[in-house]
Amino acid sequence: MEGNQLDVKQNFNLYNILAVLALAAFLVLIFLIKREGNDERTQYMVYKLFSFLFTFLLIGLSLIIIVTGWKTIDYTLLRVSITILMSLNIFVGLVYWIYLSKTA
């Protein structure tokens, strides 16, 4: 367990870069959503996107809760896990939006 803790603390800059990239992806996602317009098709796509992202986020948070209930982890690892989950949620949302805009 101690080796795992050291790995997280050594790669802390990597997780910070991931969070900054997620912020950039979020801004791109907002721009792409605004560019689509405000018609019924866009509202349907936004509904599908946010319902998918909500489900993805709840599954990820459930996994984090299960793991923390099963094994004791420190605050740093928990914070990194939540940061990774939020970043993945944004990246998956961006990819899913691009997929929706091409198919819907």
N, C-alpha and C positions, 0 to 999 in steps of 0.2 A: 504494500500500500504506500509506503514511504517513497518508493521510486516513482510511482504514479503522481504523487503530489509534486515532486521535483520537476517532472516533465511539464506539468501544467504551469508552474511558475517560470520555467525557462522559456516556454513558448508564449508567454503573456503578450508580447508584441504582436505575434501572429493573430491572436484573438482580437486585439485592438484594431489591426488592419482589417480583419473580417467584419468588425462592427462598422468601420468607416465605409467599406465597400457596400455593406447593407444599406447604409444611409444613402449612398449614391444610387443604389438600385431602387430604393424607395422613391427618391426624387424622379428618377426615370419613369417608374411605374405611375406616379401621379401625373406626369407630363403626358404619358401615353393614354391614360384614362381621359384626361381633359381634351386631348386631341381627337378622340373618337366622337365627341359631340354629346348631345343630351337627348337622343331619341329613345324609343322603346327598346331597340336592340341593345344599345349601350347600357341602359338600366338593367336589362336582363343579364348582360355579361357581367356587370358589377355585382349583381346579386349572386350569380354563380361563383364569381371570384371570392367574395367575402365569405360565403357559406363554406367554400372549400378551405379557405385559409383558417377559418374558425375551427373547423374539424381537425385540420392538420395541427393547429396549435394545441387544441385540447388533448389530442393523442400524445403529442410530445410532452406536455406538462404531466399527463398521467404517467408516462414512462419515467419521468424524473421523480415524481412522487413515489412510484413503486420502488425505484432503485434506492432512493434515500430512506425509505422505510425498511428496506432489506439490508442495506449496508450503510454504515456511518461515513459521511464525507464531510470535509471541512467547508467553510464558507467560500473559499476561493474556487474550489471545484464546482460548487453549486452555482456560483455567479457565472463562471465560464460556461457551464452547461446551459444555463438560461440564455446567455448571450448567443451561443451557437444555435440554439433553438429559434430564437427570434430572427437571427440572420438567415437561417435556412428558410424560415417562413416567408421572409421577404423575397429571397431568391426564387423559391418555388412559385410564389405569387407572380413574379415578373415573367417567368417562363410560361406559367399557365395563362396569363393575360395575353401574351404573344400568341399562344396556341388558340385561345378563344377568338382573338381578333382575326385570325386567319381562317377559322372554320365556321364561326357563327355568322 
